[in-house]
Amino acid sequence: MHDPAWIVIDEVVGQWIALLPVAVGAMVSGTSPTRLWPGILAAFLLFRLFDIWKPWLVGRADRRKDALGVMLDDLWAGVFSACGVTALAALAHFGLDP
């Protein structure tokens, strides 16, 4: 099954997953999500990178060529992006000092 360009719910779900660490960070810190714009930008850029590059599980899901594969590739791209956003936030807030 080909991923129809006019159906974007899979990208929406993937982007929601990518933004989850930013939303949790805003909720825990009591900060407005708009103040966390670097995290929002990082989530978007990382999601696009993984969605286009399709490394490892993203590519495996994309090669399924069925409805599950259409959803899974963006789900995995979102998960990888969320991990990247979390790692970048940890570096930004805690630095590299041991």
C-alpha positions in Angstrom: 0.0 0.0 0.0 1.3 3.4 -1.0 1.2 6.2 1.6 -1.3 8.7 0.1 -0.1 12.3 0.3 -3.5 13.7 1.1 -3.9 11.6 4.2 -1.8 13.1 7.0 -3.1 11.6 10.2 0.0 9.4 10.4 2.3 12.5 10.3 0.0 14.2 12.9 0.4 11.2 15.3 4.1 11.1 14.7 4.5 14.8 15.4 2.4 14.5 18.6 4.7 11.8 19.8 7.7 14.0 19.0 6.3 16.9 20.9 5.4 14.8 24.0 8.6 15.6 25.9 8.1 19.4 25.3 4.5 19.1 26.6 5.6 17.2 29.6 8.4 19.6 30.3 6.0 22.6 30.1 3.6 20.8 32.4 6.2 19.8 35.0 7.9 23.2 35.0 4.7 25.2 34.9 6.1 27.1 31.9 4.1 28.2 28.9 4.8 25.8 25.9 5.6 28.8 23.8 8.6 29.5 26.0 9.9 26.1 25.0 10.2 27.0 21.3 13.7 25.4 20.9 12.2 22.1 21.9 9.2 22.6 19.6 11.6 23.4 16.7 13.9 20.5 17.6 10.9 18.1 17.7 9.7 19.3 14.2 13.2 19.1 12.6 14.0 15.7 14.1 10.7 14.3 13.1 11.2 15.5 9.5 14.8 14.1 9.5 13.7 10.6 10.7 10.6 10.6 8.4 12.7 11.4 5.3 15.9 9.4 6.3 13.9 6.4 7.6 16.6 4.7 9.7 16.3 1.3 11.2 12.7 0.6 12.5 11.3 3.6 10.5 12.6 2.1 7.3 11.5 -1.4 8.2 8.0 -0.2 8.9 7.9 1.8 5.7 8.9 -1.3 3.7 5.8 -3.2 5.0 3.6 -1.7 2.2 0.4 -2.2 4.1 -1.8 0.1 6.3 0.1 -0.8 9.4 3.4 0.2 7.8 1.9 3.5 6.7 1.2 4.4 10.4 4.2 2.7 12.0 6.9 4.5 10.0 5.7 7.9 11.4 5.1 6.4 14.8 8.7 5.2 15.0 9.9 8.6 13.6 8.0 10.3 16.4 9.5 8.0 19.0 13.0 8.5 17.8 12.4 12.3 17.7 11.0 12.3 21.2 14.2 10.5 22.4 16.3 13.1 20.5 14.4 16.0 22.0 14.8 14.5 25.5 18.5 14.1 25.0 18.9 17.6 23.7 16.9 19.0 26.6 19.1 17.1 29.0 22.2 18.5 27.4 20.8 22.0 27.4 19.7 22.0 31.0 22.3 19.8 32.6 25.3 20.2 30.3 28.1 17.7 29.8 29.7 18.0 33.2 29.8 14.7 35.1 
